[in-house]
Amino acid sequence: MAYSEKTKQLIADAPPSLGTNLAQWAVQRGVSVQQVATATGATRQTVYNWFTGTTLVTPAYQEKVLIILDILKSISKTDDAWKKICVALKLHF
């Protein structure tokens, strides 16, 4: 799923944080808000709020977010990134 221009702009305008850093990489790699929500166990709304800087990633989600972020930084193909996220976080699809 492609991100809307409005969402991309909200991410670009948001103050730097772990969530907005994750958002920038998710947009570049084509990993959706839903996929991040599934991988972290957070709701889509929570992930969207992280992405736009509305809320910060809480400690309960930080470890998974850091794992996802590392994967997104290390892999360029969207499908490969999602597969690696699923393996790293033991998700079964």
Secondary structure, DSSP 8 states (H G I E B T S, - for coil): ----HHHHHHHHHS---HHHHHHHHHHHHT--HHHHHHHHT--HHHHHHHHTTSS---HHHHHHHHHHHHHHHH--SHHHHHHHHHHHTT---
